[in-house]
Amino acid sequence: MKIGIIGAGPAGSLCASRLSESGQSVLLFDPRGAWEKPCGGGVTVKALARYPFLRGCMEACRSVSQLQVISPRGARAKVMLEEPISIYSRTALNRLLLESARANGVRFLQERVLDFRHRETRWELLTDRGTHRVDFLVGADGVNSLVRKKLGERFPPEDLMMTFGYRVPKEIGDGIVIKFFPQFRGYYWVFPRTCHASFGICGRLSQHTTQTLKDLLHSFLTETGQAPDTDRMGDWPVYSALIPSLRPESLRTNRIAGENWSLVGDAGGFADPITCEGIYYALRSGDLLAQALIEGSATSYPERCHTDFAADFTHAAEMFEKFYTGDFLGSDFITRMVQASSRSAALRSIMNAFVAGRQDYRSLRTTLLRKCPRIGLEIAASAFRSSR
Ligand SMILES: Cc1cc2nc3c(=O)[nH]c(=O)nc-3n(C[C@H](O)[C@H](O)[C@H](O)COP(=O)(O)OP(=O)(O)OC[C@H]3O[C@@H](n4cnc5c(N)ncnc54)[C@H](O)[C@@H]3O)c2cc1C
């Protein structure tokens, strides 16, 4: 069987690599090759644990072990990460994956797929350089996926996060800052990357224009003096891109496969609906599809994704509104959580487990309830110490 994979991001390259390694014939298309996709490049320990070969380009990566969270009402909590987040240059990460795929026998074609059609039992792909025929088609072509638009369903604006940000050539230390705004479905971030700092913001595409995001980002940068040369913002390289963040109803009906085709990574809508982490799920879905194809069971791919991670996305999506806009004990939910975690080691430990992938959304509520007495005691003890 000849497999055509459109897109050599993490999802496409890993899928191609695994398939070729097991003896399948694979064509991998991408006009850009390895490139610096607009992305924080943050890779959590769960990805490194499952895919240890990612440590192969650690020199192009930065290890970050401090996370500062600022709530809509300005409450702050610093969490020391027990397992640091690795921040990759996307060019280096994509190159590592693409070179490994080529070393495993994948035929990489630096071509843009312009269109494709089903012809008899095969797919005919038209690229900017020619025509190719394959038996199975994989859409690993990102959030604006051509394969998804033609064979699945387009993402509506309610299922997308828009991002806007700057790559600022300055050193900002080794901490990540995440800031939330009142009644705003998204967040602002400062990411220390390998050769620049990334200042950016994301918000629901259906609710905020890019201009609103830009204005919010500018006013926050100016107010806080986080980026000292705010008057030089016009000189900084800008990025703006979409991330899937599916609502519960969209996750339940998300069509990621059909006869001789499948979608992986962002094209499949596979990013965490709340945090927007997507690299791990791109790798994971690419890997799961390869396993299904190798075992001759392509139809089992959606179920494999569901069992592995997509069911938990539904729990995350159900929490989305409560998380960003809900109230709790007389304030907004995030402010209460940040205030509590600044005083409770038990709560910070849950946050650590969450970032490291040891705590899922499904059992988050139960974990919080179980640890509630301890968290309460720690908060009371801390408040008592402060009052003295
Ligand atoms: C601003 C921003 C910050 C982010 N930060 C993080 C983060 O810190 N951590 C994290 O885990 N995730 C992050 N994400 C999400 C992450 O970038 C994506 O989830 C991840 O890149 C998805 O991988 P993928 O392989 O599915 O798609 P992509 O990485 O988007 O790769 C798709 C590939 O398909 C190619 N392609 C597209 N169309 C065609 C075509 N017609 N023909 C041939 N090739 C084509 C493209 O050139 C591209 O190389 C962020 C996203 C954004 C926008």
The ligand as an SDF file (V2000), in Angstrom:
LIG
                    3D

 53 58  0  0  0  0  0  0  0  0999 V2000
    1.0190   30.8370   18.6180 C   0  0  0  0  0  0  0  0  0  0  0  0
    0.9440   29.3700   18.9090 C   0  0  0  0  0  0  0  0  0  0  0  0
    1.6030   28.8620   20.0130 C   0  0  0  0  0  0  0  0  0  0  0  0
    1.5710   27.4930   20.2770 C   0  0  0  0  0  0  0  0  0  0  0  0
    2.2980   27.0230   21.3380 N   0  0  0  0  0  0  0  0  0  0  0  0
    2.3140   25.7040   21.5930 C   0  0  0  0  0  0  0  0  0  0  0  0
    3.1340   25.1920   22.6300 C   0  0  0  0  0  0  0  0  0  0  0  0
    3.8730   25.9040   23.2940 O   0  0  0  0  0  0  0  0  0  0  0  0
    3.0960   23.8380   22.8670 N   0  0  0  0  0  0  0  0  0  0  0  0
    2.2960   22.9960   22.1500 C   0  0  0  0  0  0  0  0  0  0  0  0
    2.2730   21.7920   22.4290 O   0  0  0  0  0  0  0  0  0  0  0  0
    1.5430   23.4680   21.1170 N   0  0  0  0  0  0  0  0  0  0  0  0
    1.5470   24.7780   20.8150 C   0  0  0  0  0  0  0  0  0  0  0  0
    0.8210   25.2470   19.7550 N   0  0  0  0  0  0  0  0  0  0  0  0
    0.0760   24.2740   18.9170 C   0  0  0  0  0  0  0  0  0  0  0  0
    1.0530   23.5610   17.9570 C   0  0  0  0  0  0  0  0  0  0  0  0
    1.7800   24.5210   17.2290 O   0  0  0  0  0  0  0  0  0  0  0  0
    0.2790   22.6460   16.9960 C   0  0  0  0  0  0  0  0  0  0  0  0
   -0.6920   21.9270   17.7210 O   0  0  0  0  0  0  0  0  0  0  0  0
    1.2000   21.6410   16.2820 C   0  0  0  0  0  0  0  0  0  0  0  0
    2.1540   22.2880   15.5020 O   0  0  0  0  0  0  0  0  0  0  0  0
    0.3550   20.7230   15.3870 C   0  0  0  0  0  0  0  0  0  0  0  0
    1.2010   19.9050   14.6240 O   0  0  0  0  0  0  0  0  0  0  0  0
    0.7110   19.3280   13.2130 P   0  0  0  0  0  0  0  0  0  0  0  0
    1.7970   18.4560   12.7050 O   0  0  0  0  0  0  0  0  0  0  0  0
   -0.6510   18.7890   13.3300 O   0  0  0  0  0  0  0  0  0  0  0  0
    0.5380   20.6210   12.2830 O   0  0  0  0  0  0  0  0  0  0  0  0
    1.5940   21.7290   11.8600 P   0  0  0  0  0  0  0  0  0  0  0  0
    2.7210   21.7880   12.7980 O   0  0  0  0  0  0  0  0  0  0  0  0
    0.7810   22.9510   11.6290 O   0  0  0  0  0  0  0  0  0  0  0  0
    2.1610   21.2050   10.4660 O   0  0  0  0  0  0  0  0  0  0  0  0
    1.3480   21.1840    9.3000 C   0  0  0  0  0  0  0  0  0  0  0  0
    2.2730   21.1390    8.0990 C   0  0  0  0  0  0  0  0  0  0  0  0
    1.4680   20.9750    6.9320 O   0  0  0  0  0  0  0  0  0  0  0  0
    2.0460   21.7090    5.8780 C   0  0  0  0  0  0  0  0  0  0  0  0
    0.9920   21.9550    4.8770 N   0  0  0  0  0  0  0  0  0  0  0  0
   -0.1230   22.6950    5.0320 C   0  0  0  0  0  0  0  0  0  0  0  0
   -0.8500   22.6770    3.8830 N   0  0  0  0  0  0  0  0  0  0  0  0
   -0.1560   21.9100    2.9900 C   0  0  0  0  0  0  0  0  0  0  0  0
   -0.3990   21.5270    1.6410 C   0  0  0  0  0  0  0  0  0  0  0  0
   -1.4900   21.9100    0.9730 N   0  0  0  0  0  0  0  0  0  0  0  0
    0.5270   20.7370    1.0380 N   0  0  0  0  0  0  0  0  0  0  0  0
    1.6220   20.3010    1.7000 C   0  0  0  0  0  0  0  0  0  0  0  0
    1.8960   20.6490    2.9960 N   0  0  0  0  0  0  0  0  0  0  0  0
    1.0100   21.4360    3.6290 C   0  0  0  0  0  0  0  0  0  0  0  0
    2.5580   22.9880    6.5550 C   0  0  0  0  0  0  0  0  0  0  0  0
    3.5930   23.5940    5.7890 O   0  0  0  0  0  0  0  0  0  0  0  0
    3.0470   22.4450    7.8920 C   0  0  0  0  0  0  0  0  0  0  0  0
    4.4320   22.1840    7.8910 O   0  0  0  0  0  0  0  0  0  0  0  0
    0.8370   26.6090   19.4500 C   0  0  0  0  0  0  0  0  0  0  0  0
    0.1640   27.1150   18.3380 C   0  0  0  0  0  0  0  0  0  0  0  0
    0.2280   28.4770   18.0550 C   0  0  0  0  0  0  0  0  0  0  0  0
   -0.4750   29.0060   16.8400 C   0  0  0  0  0  0  0  0  0  0  0  0
  1  2  1  0
  2  3  1  0
  2 52  2  0
  3  4  2  0
  4  5  1  0
  4 50  1  0
  5  6  2  0
  6  7  1  0
  6 13  1  0
  7  8  2  0
  7  9  1  0
  9 10  1  0
 10 11  2  0
 10 12  1  0
 12 13  2  0
 13 14  1  0
 14 15  1  0
 14 50  1  0
 15 16  1  0
 16 17  1  0
 16 18  1  0
 18 19  1  0
 18 20  1  0
 20 21  1  0
 20 22  1  0
 22 23  1  0
 23 24  1  0
 24 25  2  0
 24 26  1  0
 24 27  1  0
 27 28  1  0
 28 29  2  0
 28 30  1  0
 28 31  1  0
 31 32  1  0
 32 33  1  0
 33 34  1  0
 33 48  1  0
 34 35  1  0
 35 36  1  0
 35 46  1  0
 36 37  1  0
 36 45  1  0
 37 38  2  0
 38 39  1  0
 39 40  1  0
 39 45  2  0
 40 41  1  0
 40 42  2  0
 42 43  1  0
 43 44  2  0
 44 45  1  0
 46 47  1  0
 46 48  1  0
 48 49  1  0
 50 51  2  0
 51 52  1  0
 52 53  1  0
M  END
$$$$
